[in-house]
Amino acid sequence: MPEIQKRDGMFTWTDLASPDPTMAKAFYGALFDWEAEDVPAGDQGVYTLFSKGGKTVAGLGGQPESMQGMPAVWTSYVSSSNVDEVAAKVEGLGGTVTVAPMDVMDAGRMAMIQDPTGATLGVWQAGNHAGADIFNEHGAMSWNELATRDVSTAKAFFKRLLGWAVQIGDIGGGSMYTGIFLDGDHPNGGMIQMDEKWPQEIPPHWMTYFMVDDVDAAAAKVEELGGTVKVLPRDIPVGRFSVVSDPQGGTFTIITMAAT
C-alpha cells in the first residue's frame, strides 16, 4: 500500500515498552514477519525499529525504572507539527502532561499526555523519523481506539486539543461507536464506552490494532508463541477481530477486514 500523507492529529506511530525486548523481538518477528533493527538512543541505550520489506511499522524499547514490574504496554502516537503548542494546551483543557516536550536525538520531538479520563497518548513531531511507512496491510498498524468510561469528556478534550471531528454510529446489539475523523472525512480511529462489563481494574487506554490476513490463524499463532488470546476471534460489522497479548502482557488487537 502506498505511504499515507501524514497530517496533524493523525495516528502515525506505535511502540512497545517491554520488560524483555529480546523476547519481544522474537515474538513479533514470528507473528508478523517483522525484522528488527537496533538504533542508538542516547541515554536510553537502543531503540528497535520493526519493519516489513524495508518499510518501518512500529518501535520497541525497554521499560524505564518507573515501569519496573509492569507488563509490556503499547503506546499510540499522533503526529503534530508543533508538540510544544499541543502540550501547552493540555492542562487548560483538563488533561495532564506526563512527559514534557523533549527532543529524541534527531528523530523528532515528543510529549506524553493523559486526557481527563485517564488514558495516555503520545504526540510526535517528526524530525528524521516521521512514523510508520505503511498502514492497513498484514502486520501493519490499521486503527487506534480509546476505551474510556467517559466518552463525552474525551470527545470534547480531543476536539479542542487536536481538532478531531467525531461521528456516532450504531454497530449492532444496542452498542454505539464513536468514530474519529480528520478534515471531516478521513477515518482516524475510534472511541468506545467502558461499561459495567469491563473489570474496574482495567484503566482507560488506547488500543493499537494490527491488520492480519487471517485473524483466526494469527490468534492461534499468538498462543503457539506463548502469548494469550484475551478475546476470541469474533465477527464485527467491519470484519473479524481478536484481542491478544504477547508473553510479557503487551495487549493489542488483530483484525481482518471484511471483503469489499
Salt bridges, closest charged atoms under 4 A:
GLU3 OE2 - LYS55 NZ 3.43
ASP38 OD2 - LYS25 NZ 2.85
ASP84 OD1 - ARG109 NE 2.75
ASP103 OD1 - ARG109 NH1 2.93
ASP183 OD2 - ARG7 NH1 2.39
ASP213 OD2 - HIS138 ND1 3.76
ASP216 OD1 - ARG240 NE 2.76
GLU224 OE2 - LYS221 NZ 3.49
ASP235 OD1 - ARG240 NH1 2.93
